[in-house]
């Protein structure tokens, strides 16, 4: 059970999500939408956002095809050590994608990598296959908007905040994305373990959501000429997909276009609302691809659709459905220029 009312205890729980030799910065523990909005003025976050929005430029070799692949952030830091990223990166390795250089995470982490995983899954370099397709990975992550893989651990001679934070503060459905110790908390406890957001939580959610979407759009608009395709591998219906998709895409993705605050509503803006159509980010897997993955999962397991749906919901590699082999088929096909869309 996650501690909610005691911030000091919750910070102790957050420390468990950071893999050594990295360490948590307690000032980057963001447990509510209000914490998230405040973090935009935090010196480490403000400096990071200035870097990615104004100075960051990818350094990439020549390739027949270049793909910018956005992956979701994870509770485990650094991201590549999470179950989800290890599964995705291993599938890319199994499909022939190899690091173009050597930028590994610290040896201490490499030594703890489970058998069955290639050491390449912990390398932060862009990937290239034998056909000349290059995959440049980034992470969509609040409060930093985007984290290029090569800068997960450091940037411009500074330690990256991406290995030092914990931010479960935008996940309303979990029932614990609240900061009861704040004067502006309007959440109400509905049980011993769950809280319901009030107007201030919903208002700050919209503010943070739109700030992240706008930062994502700003970065993509500036670096888009480097790539032939831009793909966000983010779960349908969840916050990271909402950061990406435009207003016209929301209904099909089961993502709301507004948040209710008081007697009114606040609109949610996605990066694709700020990008021209030719620069739009493709949010995958689509709902249709997810349904097809459930059918193929049922065939693989020899079970009915209902049982397969339960397995699908629990995800792959002890992670999310994004790590299931049936969905990773879709990702690899798209990266290689297939018709997955």
N, C-alpha and C positions, 0 to 999 in steps of 0.2 A: 504494500500500500504506500502510495506517495504521500509524504507529509505536505500539508497545505498551509496551515496557520503559523508554523514556526519557520521563519526564513533561514535561521542559522542551521537548523536540522536539514532543511531542504538543500542548502548549499553542500552539506556533507554528502547527501545523496547524489548531487550533481558531480561531485569529485569522482565518483565511481565510474562515470561515463568517459573519463579522459584517460587514455592509455599512456603510461609512462614510456619515454622520459618527458612527455608533455605534462603540463599542469594547468589546473583550472584557475582562471582569474575570477574571483568571487564577484567583482564588479560587473562581470559579463554574464551573470545568471539572470535570465529574463523570464519571469514566471507568469506574465500577464501581458495583454496588449499595451497597457500603460507603460510597463517596463520597456517594451519594445520601442515605443515612440520616444521615450526618454533616451534610449541607447543611441539614437541618431546623433545626439550631441556628445556622446562619450568620445574622449580623445582618440581612442584606438579605432573606433568604428568610423568616426568622421574622417580620420586620416585614410583609412582603408577605402571608403567610398570615393574620396577625392582621387586616390590612386587608380581605381578601376574605371572611374568615369572620365578621367582626363589624361592619364599618362600611360596606362597599361597598353602594350602592343604585343601581340603574340609573335614569337620567333619560330617560324615554321619552315621546313625544307620544301623544295619543289615536290609536287605530287600530281598524279593524274586526277585525283579527286580529294578534296579536303572537306571534312565534316566536323562541325562544331557540335559536340554532344554534351548537353546539359544533363546532369544526374542529380537526384534529390539529396538533400543533406540527411544526415543520420544522427541518432543520439550518440553513437560511438564516435569519438574523435581520437585520431584523425580519421576522416571519412573512409579512406581505402581499407582500414582495418575492420570496418563494419561488415556484418554478414552479407548485407545487400551489395555493397560495392565489390567485395571479394567475389561474389557469385557472378556479377556482371563482368568484372574484369577478367575472371577466369574464362568465361564464355568467349570473350574477345580474344584471349590468348589461344584458346582451343580452336578458334576460327582463323588463326594465322597472324593475328596482330601482335607485334612486338614493339617494345620501347625503341625509339630512334636514338636515345642516348642513355645515360645512366644517372638517374636522379632518384635514388631509393630513399625510402623512409629509414630512420635510424636502425642500426644493426640489432638493437634490443627488440624492436618490433619484428624484424625479419626472423629472429630466433624463435619468436612465439607463434609464428605462422603455422597453422595446422597442416599435417600431412595431406597431400592431395592438391594443395594449391601451389602454383608456380610462384617463385619469388617475384616474377614480373607483375603480379597483382598489386604489389606495394611500390612499384616504380611510378613516379609522377610525370615522366616524360610523355609527350605525344606518342601515339602508336601508328605503325605502318604495316600493311600486309604486303605480300609478294606481288600483288597486282597494282600496287601504287596508290592504294587508298589510305589516306591519313585520317586518324581520329584524334581530335584535340578535345580533351575532357575538361569540363568546368562543372561546378556545383551551384545549384540554385539554393540559396541559404539566407534566411533572415537571421541577424540584422545586416548581413554584409552584401546582400543582393546576389552577387556572383563571386565565386572563388575559382580562379583558374587552377587546375590541378597542380601545375608546377609551382604555385605559390601557396599551397596548403600549409607548408611549414614556415616559410619566410617570404618577405618581399622587401626590396630596396634596403637590404641590410637589417631589417627589423623582423622580430618574430611575428608571424601571422596570428591575428585573433582567431583564425579558423580552428586552431587546436586548443583553444583556451576558454571556450564559451559553452553555455548550455541554454537553449531557448525552446522550451516547450510552451511558450506563452501565447501562441496563436491557435492552439488546438482545442477549440471550444468543446468538441464532443467528448473529450476525455474527462471533462468535469473537474479538472484540477488546474486549469490555466488561469489562475487568479493570484492576486497578491493582497490578501486580507489586511495586511499591515499598512497598506497605503491609505492615505486620507481620501483619495479619490476612488477607492474601491466601491463599486455598487453591486458586486456579485452577492448572491444569497446562497447560503448553505441549504441544500435540499435533502441531504443525508449526511451520515458521518464521513463519507468519502467523496461526495460530489457537490459541486457548486453550479449555480445557474448564473450566466452573465447578465449584468444590468446594462443600462444605457452607456455608461462610460467605457465598459469593456467593448461593447459593439462599436462605439464611435472610434475608439483608439484602434480597434482592429482594422476598420476601413482606412484610417489614416496611414497605418503601417503597411497594409496591403498595397495601397496605391503608391506609397513611397518606394516600395520594393519593385513594383511593376515598372515604374517610371525609370528607376535606376537600371533595371535589366534592359529596358528598351534603349536607354542612352548608350549603354555599353555595346549592345548588339549593333545599333545603327552605325557606330564608329568603326567597329572591326569587321562588319559583315563582308566587305570586299575580299577578305582573306579566304572565304569559304564558298564551296559549291552548295552546301546544304547546312541547315541549322535545325537540330532536333532536340527537343526536351523530353527525356524519358522520365515522365512524372505520372503519378497515379491519377486516374480519372476521379473527379469529384472532390479532390483534396486541395489544400491551400496552394501548393506549389504549381499545380495546373492553373489555378485561378490567377496566379501572378502572370501567367503566360498568355492565356487565350483572350481574344477580343470579345466584344459584346455579342456579335453574331454567332460565336461558337459556344456560348455558355449553356444554352438549353440542351444541345446535343450531348454536352459533357456533364450534365447534371450539376452545374456550378451556378450559384446564385449571382445575379447581376447587381444586387443592392443588399444593404444591411439596414434593418429597421433600427432607428434611434429615436426614442420618444414617440412623438406622433408623426414623424417623418421618416424618410429613408436617405441613405447615403450611397451613391453609386460606387461600384467597384470597377476599377480600370485595370485592364491587362496590358502587357507589353505589346501585344499585337494591335491594340487600339492606337498605339503610338508609332507603329512601324508601317511603312508602305507595304502593300501586298507582296511585292517581290522580295521583301526582306523578312517576311513573317516567319515566326518560329513554328515548326511542326510539332504539335503536342501528341506524343505517342505513349502507350498504345491507345488506339481509338476504342470507344465502347464496343464496336463491332469486332475488333480484334480481340478484345477481352472475352467476349462471348464465344468466339471461335476457339480461343485458347482453352476455355472450360471444356468444350466438346472434345478437343484433342487430348486434354488431360484425362477425361473420362475414358477415352479409348486406350491411353497408355496404361492406366491403372486397372482397366477392366471393371469399372464401376459405373453406376448410373450418374446422370447429370446432377441430381441432388447431392449425392455424396461428393462428387467432383467439385461442386460449387463450394462445399465446406472446406475441402483441401485447398482450393484456390484462395479462399478468403484468408486462410492461415498463412499463405505465402510459400515461397520457396527459400531454401537455405536458411530457415529460421528467420526470415526477413519479411518481405512483402511479395505480393504477386509479381512485381516487376522483376524478381529474380527467378521466376519459374522458367524452365526450359522452353515451354510452349510460347511464352511471351518473348523470351530472348531470341527465338527464331525470327520474330518480327523485327527486333532491333538490328540484328546482323544483316537481314535482308535490306533494310532501309539504308544502313551505313554503306553497304556495297552498291547502292544505287538501284535497288529493286523497287517493286511497286508498292511496298508497304507505305501506307499514307493514311 
